[in-house]
Amino acid sequence: MIRQKKVGFAVVGLGNIAQIAVLPGFTACKKAKLVAVVSRDRKKAVRTARRFNASSAYTNDEYAACLANPEVSAVYIATPSGEHTEYTVRAAEAGKHVLCEKPLAASVEQSARMVEACRRSGVLLMTAYRKYYEPSTLYLKRLVQNNDLGRIDLIHTVFSELYNPGVSPAWLLDPKLAGGGPLTDLGVYCVNTGRWLAGEDPVEVRAQAWTHDRRRFREVEEGISFQMQFPGGLVLQGSSTYGAAMTSFVYLQGTKGWVMLNPAYQCEDERRLSGKIAGRPIARKFKVLDEFALEIDAFASAIQQQGTIEPDGIQGHRDMIILGAIYEAARTQRAVVVNY
């Protein structure tokens, strides 16, 4: 058996998510390796490359040179959402595959450009939803697929985090860079995971947004609650806020039983699943592991095998369409049909 060469990656954007999760994730990868880093700050790029054993460091202005590096086969884009499009399109035009942080972009128009650029260049585009590879959510998915819960009529899911000025990235409150508030940053996990578990896309949404601290949250919502109606009758109730302590869970309710996963989305805590199926209580624990390594290796494997990847850019684009509909519903206080 011939061992395939590891796929070389460049990481673009060296902020919080890159430093805390993406870059450390490469140390646990079996099919991918970190080759280069790209930052606005040259000193930061050099320092980070040294820390994580990358052979090359570039500034944003040197992105073309990074893409010309023959050791770079793929890029992991970890910049603010509003910058995803430029780096993705340029990577695609250079023939590099793209793994892009969620949300895929800051607008539907931007995500559509990204999907088209990658399609036209024949490169893979993956939206970085790590839950597709994490054992506890895979367990939930199997329960649904095996009909263990029966017909599911309700999913209730939450992801919230307290915005801490001076600690939380300032760009999260800039709609041009973030695309929105906690809905785009955190609630997108609820939207995508719900769609993935349901196996279908919502046809209608309703929403209610709120802001308590109007001085801080002048341009984006502080919190939002939303409802997604699926064609099979399933209803998802979701919410997200920057005004609460870190919270996340997924609750599924069906004719044969119920299950809850808590926490569901943050990756630093042990996951606990509880419920009752067919009258029998269930309880499972899932240990902390490197979800980013699993995600990166899955993408690298798809590149090596010249296959497809889930979730791809089209799924990320669909989430952008749904987020737009949710914001419209909150603004108009009316039900909004989702047009894909």
N, C-alpha and C positions, 0 to 999 in steps of 0.2 A: 504494500500500500504506500503510495507516494503522498508525503505530507505537503499540503499546499502552503505556499508562502503567505505570511500574515499580510492583511490589507493595511496599507499605510494611510493614516489619517492626519489631517491638519485640523486643529480646533481654532475656530474664528470667534473671538470675543472671550476675554479672560476675566469676566466679572464673577459674581457670587456663585452662580450655578456651575460655572466651569471649574472654579477653584475648589468648591466643596464636593462636587459629585462627578462631573464629566471627566476631568483630568485624572483624578484618583481611580476612576473606573477602568482606565486603560491598563492599570497594573494587574488587574484580575482577568483581562481578556485573553482568550485562547486563540482567537482568529484575527485579531486586530492589534495594531501597534500605533503608538503616537509618534509621528514623524516631525510635525511642525506645529507652531503656535503663531497666532496673529493677534496683534493688539494695537491700540492707538499709541500706546506708550512703549518706546523701544526698550527702555530699561526694564519695564515690567515683562515684556516679551522674552528678553534674554534671561532674566531671573527665573521666570516660569519654565522656560525650556530646560534650564539647568536643573531645576527642582524635580521635573517630571521626566527627565531623560529624553527630551526631544532633540533631534539633531539639528533642527533649523528654527530660527526665530525671525519673524517678519513684522513690520508695521502695516497698518491698514493701507498705506500708500504703496506698499510692496506686495499687495495681494496678487498681482499678476505674476510676479516672480514665484510666489508660493504655488500658484496653480501650474506654473511651468516646471516645477520640481517633479522629476519622474518618479520619485519615491511616494508622492502623494497621489493616491487613487480615489480618495473620498474626503469630504470636509464635514465636520460637525459644526453647525452654526449655532452659537450660543450668545449672540448679540441681542439687544432689545428687539422686540418683534417688528417694529417699523423698519429695521435695517435688514431683515431677512431676505427681502426680494432681491436687492442689489447683489448680495453675496451669493445667493442661490443661482440667479441668472448667469452671473459671470462664471461660476463653477461649472454649470451645465454647458455653457458655450466652450469651456476648456476641456470638456469630456470627463469631468469629475462627478462622481456620485455624491448625493447630498442627504445627510441626516440632519434635520432641522428641528430645533426646539419648538415646543408648543407655546402659544398658538402659532399656526403656520405663518401668519402674517398679522398686520394691523388692520387689514381690510379685505373684503372679498375680492376686490379688483387686484390687489397685490398677490393674494394666494392663487388666483387664476393665472396670473403671469408666471408664477413659479412652476405650476403644474405644466403649463404649455411649454415653457422653456426646457424642462427636463424631458418631456415627451418628444419634443422636436430633436433634442440632442441624443436621445436614446440612452439616458442615464437614469438610475434609480433615484427616487425622491421618497424619503421616509419621514413621517411626522413622529417626533419623539414622545410617544405615549408608552412609557415603560410598563404600564399595567398589563399589556398583552403578554408579557413574559414573566410576570411575578407570580409565584405559586398560589397565593391566597386568592387572587382574582381569577386565575385559571381554574381553581377549584370551584368558585362560583359559576364560572362559565360552563363547566362540566355538569353541575347540578341542573342548570337550565337546559342544556342540550339533551341530557338524559331524562328529562321530564320528571325529575325527583320532586320538584316543587309543584307539579301540576301546571295548570294555566296560571300564569302570573298576571295579576291585575294592577300591581303597584310596585314601583321602585321609589324609595325615598333616599336621597343622597345629599351630602353636605360636604363642603370643603371651605374652611375659613381660616384666616390668620390675622393676627393683630399687626397692623401697619405701625412700625416703630421708626419715627423720623430720626435720621442720622445713622440708622442701622439698615432699614429696608431701602432698596435701591430707589432713588428719587424719580427715575424714569417711569416707574410703575404708575405715577400719578399724571403722566404726560400722555394724553390720548393719541398724539401723533406717533409716539414711540411704542406705546403699550396697546393701542387700539381700543382701550376701555379700562375699566377698573377691575375689581375682583372677579367679575364674570369671565374676562379674557385670561386672567392670570391663573385663577383657581377653579372657577366654575366650569371651565372648558373640560376639566377632568370629569366632572359629573355628566356633562353632555356626551362626551365621547364614550365613557365607560357604560353609560346607560344604553347608548345605541349598540355598542358591542355586545352587551349582555342580552338585549332584546332581539338582536339579529335583524333589525329593521330601522328605518328612519322615521322621525316624527313628521306628522303632516300639519300640525297646528301648535302654536305656543301662546301662552299668556305669561305676564310678568308684572312684578311690582318692585320698583327700586326705592331706596331711601338714603338719606344723608343726614346725620346728626351733627357732624363737625363740618360746617359749611366753609370755614376758613381753610381747612386743610384739603377737603375734597371739593374743590371748586369746579374741576373739569371732568372728573369721573365720579361714578357712584361710590358710596361707601359700602353699600350692601344691596343685594338683589335676591329676590325669590322668584322662581319661574316654574312653569308647568309645561310639560311636553306631552302631547297626545299622539299615540302611535296608531297606525291603521288597524292593528289587530285588537284594539281596545285597551291596551296597556297604557297607564298614565305614569309619568315620572314627575315627581316633585323634587326640585332641587333648590339649593340656596348657597350663597357665598357672600362673605363680608370681610372687610379689612378692619372691622370693629370688634372682633372677638378673639379669644385665645385660640391657638391652633386646635382645630376640630375637623375630623373627617370620618364619615361612615357611609356604608351602603347597606340598605335594608331591602330585601325582596320578600314579597308576600304572595303566596300562591294557594291554590285549592288544596294542596297536599301538605303545606307547611310554610315555614318562614325561616329566613336566615339573616343574620346581621354580621357584617365585617367591620371591625373597629379597632384601630384606625384603618382607613382604607387607602389613603393617597400619600401621606408623608412616608418617607422611606427609612427614617432613623429609628422607628419603634417596632417592637414585636407586634404582629397582627394576631388578633383574637377573633375567632369565628364562633358564634353561638346560634342556636335555633332549635326548632322542633320540626321533624319531618315524619309524617305518618304516625304521629303520636309519640315518637321517640326523641328525646333531647339529644342534641349533638353539640360538641365543643371541641375545637381544634385550635392549636397555636402554630404560627408560622414564624420562624426565626428571621432575624434581620439578615439580609444578604445584599450584595451589590447589584441592584436592579439596573444600573447604568451599564455595567459590564455585560449583563445578559442582553440588553437592548443593542449595544454596539456590536456584540458578537453575532447577533441575529442578522444585522445589516451586513456585516462582513461576509457571513455565510451566503447571503443572497447574491452578493457581488461575485464571490468565488464560483458559485454554481450557475451564475447568469440566470437567476430565477426572479421571482416576484417577492415583494415584501409587504407585510402587514404590520401597522397601518401605513398605507402609502400616502402620497400627497393628495390624492383625490379625497381620501377620508378627512384629511386635515382641512381641505377646502370646503367640504360639506359642513364641517363644524363651524367654519367661518360664516357660512350662509345661515346656519341655525343661530349663532350668536347675534348676527345682524337682525334676525327676526325677533329674537328675545328683546333686544334693545328697542326695536320698533314697538313691540307690544307694551313695554314699560312706558314708553313715551306717549303712546296714544291711548293707553288703558283699554285696549281692545284686543280680541283674539286675532292672531296673525297667521295666515296660511303660509307654510314654508315652501318656497318655490326653488327647486334645485336646478 
